[in-house]
Amino acid sequence: MTDSDIAPGEPPASGADGVRAALSPLGELAQTPVSGHVGVFERVLTGLETVLASVEDSGGESGGEHSGVESPGGRPAETG
């Protein structure tokens, strides 16, 4: 799937329902006045933070070891 396969206002499939749901308010941007965009972005951020917290609470890895996250270059991301 390429970016051109994604309908405007439709978030790309992420493989995680929680992330997809958190991104869904982005579809409202086209119909929302610019003055309301910050509110939409805040809702998306809150949703993504909730998903991240649920992953961390369910035993996600924390620091030190390879987290499975890769940098854009294909190497493991540094986890400080």
Summary of the structure (lengths in Angstrom):
residues: 80
radius of gyration: 15.5
end to end distance: 32.8
largest distance: 44.1
contacts: 149
relative contact order: 0.11
helix: 52%
strand: 2%
